[in-house]
Amino acid sequence: MRQIVLDTETTGLDPTLGHRVIELAAVEIVNRRITDRNFHRYINPERDVEAGALQVHGISNEFLSDKPRFRDVATDFLEFVEGAELIIHNAPFDVAFLNCELELLKLKPIDEYCLPITDTLRVAKELHPGKRNSLDALCERYGVDNSGRTLHGALLDARLLAEVYLAMTRGQETLLMDMLEPAGGTESRPADEAAIELIVLRASAEELTLHDLQLEEIDRVSKGACLWRRLEQSA
């Protein structure tokens, strides 16, 4: 199972007003393990960054002036995410920006490359109704260290969200997956039961005697209705 945790930074809040993507980051999860593969690009938006957005992420027009355009990174980005489930916090925001960028290049919407798209904000609201469910709030709730997050940044936020998502959905894991699946693995493999070494502690003679005495007491009190005694007799 391959999942991609994605985040963007933008010049403003509304792509329909001509705002553009300026940072794009995607972190890979395979079989519920964060791998060392990621996609990260700063992008020249070919327009100015709004002052309000600059206060959020600190990415200036000067910094972006020599960066590639979205059209220069689109093919590599789509190849990286294609076929994976996308994990995004407040997904409608990022999806709207990505679709506008793809539409400018006459490419298909992002959900035709990646299905499904999971909105972790919606998941968090279902798990914690009435609570704050920002990325910072979720990091605090699930014990994810976000001390380095002084400003928004797509790659850092994607990495934090990957850890938060795994913590929020921990019930999806099995004990055998934890024990046997290597980090960065690319294929799901059935558990090899022969490889699991079980530790067996056998009862001592004293413990067996005490157990027998306990069964006798149960049998006496229940007037011969002790199930364990009946099983011993039938065996």
N, C-alpha and C positions, 0 to 999 in steps of 0.2 A: 504494500500500500504506500503510494507516494503522495505526499501533501506538500504544498508550497505556502509558506506564511509570507504575506505580501504587505508592503506599506509604501505610501508615496508622500512626497512633500510637493506643494504647489505654490503658484504665484498668488493665489487668492482662494476664495471659497466656492466660486460658481463657474464651471466650465462653459455654461451657456453664455457667459459674459466675456468669453475669450481667455479665461485663465487657463494656465498650462501646467503640466507636470515638470518639476525641476529636479526631483530625486526619485529614483525607483529602486526598490530593494526587495529581494525574494530569498527566503531561507528555506532550505530543503529539509523535510522530515521523511524518513523511510522506515516503515514498520514501527512508528512511534519512537524513533530515535532521531535527534537532530544530527545531521551529517555536517561535514566540513565544506559542503558545496553551497555556494550562494551566488546570486546575481546582484550587482550593485553598480549603478551609474548615476552621475550627476548629469543634468541635461540642460542645454541652453534653450530657454523657452521662447526666444525671439520676441520677447516683450519684457517690460519691467516687473519686478516683484513688488507687490503692494507693501506699504509700511506695516500694516497689521500682520501680514504673513511673515515679514522679516523678523518681527519681534518674537514670533513663535519658533521659527527654525533657525534664524540667524544666517541664512544663505543669501548672499548679496548678489546684485547684478554683476559686479566686477568679478566675483568668483566664478560666475556661470558663463562669462563672456567667451571663454575659449573651450567650453565643453561641447560635446557632440549634440546634434539635434535628435529629437525623438526618432525621426526617420532613420537615423544612423544606427540606432540601437534596437529598433523594433524587431528585426529578424532574430537576433541573438536572444532577446527577451522571450519571444514567443516560443522559440525552440526550448528554452529552459523550463517554461511552465507548462508546455503542451501536455495534455493527458492527465495532469495532476489535479487533485482537489485544491482549490484555493481557500486559504484561511485568512480572513481580513477582519480587522476591528472597525466597525461602522462601514461595512462593505459598500453600501450604496454610494458613499462619497467617492471612494477610490475607483469603483467600477465606472461611475459616471465620467470621471476624468480619463480613465484608460480608454473607454469607448469613444470619447471625443477625439483623443489622439489617434486611435485606430481608424476612425471615420475619415479624418483628414488625409490618411494614407490609402483610403479606399480598401481597408481591410475589414474582416469580420469582427463583430463584437467579441469581447474577451470570453464570454460564456460559451462561445462556440469552439474555443480552444481548450477550455478547462471546465469540467463539470464534476461535482457540483461546486458551488461557492458557499462557504460557511461563514456567516457573520458572527464573530465571537461576542460582539456587543449584544446581539439578540440572545445568544446562548447564556451570557452572563445575567441578563435581565430575567430570564426564565429560572435560572438557578438562585438568583439573589434579588427577588422583587423588592422594590422600594429602597434598595441600597445604591450607593455610588458605584458605577461600573466602568469608570474611565480606566485606561491602561495602568495609570499610577495606582488607582484604588485596588485593582485586581492584583498588581504586583505585591502590594502590602498584604492583601487578604491571603494570598497563596505563598507568601514567603519568598518571592522572587526579588533579588537584589537589583534595584533600579537607581542606586545612589549616583551612578554616572550620567543620569538623564537630566541634565540641567536645561537642555533645549530639545525640541523634537528633532529627530533624525531618523530617516527611513530605515537604515540598516540596523541601528541600535533598537529601534522600536519593533522591528520585525523579529529580532532575536529575543527580545523580552516577551513579545506576544507568543512566540513559539513555546517558551517555557510555561507561560501562563496557560496556554491552550492545553498542553499536556497535563498540567496540574488540574485544570477544570474537568478534564475528561478521563481522569485516572482510572475510573471504574471500567473503562473499555479494555484495560490491560489484563492479561492473565498472569498467574504466577509463572507458568512455564515460559511465557514470552519474556518476562524479566530475567529468567535464569539462562535462557538458551539463545536469544536473538542477539547477535553481535551488533555493536554500533556501526552505522554506516552500511548495513547490509542492504542489498538491492532486491532480494527475493524472500518471499515468505516460505519457511520450511516447517514441516510438521515436527513436533517434539520427538526426540529420540529417547524413548523411555529407558532403553538399556543404558543410556549415558548418565541417568540420574541415580546417584548412589544414596540409597535410603539407610538411615541409621536405625538399627533395631536394638532396643534395650529390653532384654528378657527379664521377667520377674524372678527374684531370688526365691529360695526354698521358704524363707521366712514370710515373704510377701504372699506366696501361694497358700501357705497355711492360714494366714490372716484372712485371705480372700475366701477360703473354704469355710472358715468360721462365720464370716459375714453372711455367706449364702445360707448356712444352717439357721442363723438367726432370722433371716428374711423368710425362710421356708416355715419356721415355727410360728412366727407372727401371722403369716398369711394362711396358716393352716394347710400347708402343702401346695400353695399356688405360686411358688417361686418359679418364674419362667426359666431362669438359668439352670435350675435343677432339672426341670423337664427336658431341656435341650441336652444336658449331660446324659440323661437316661436314654433319650432317643438315639444319641450318638453311639 
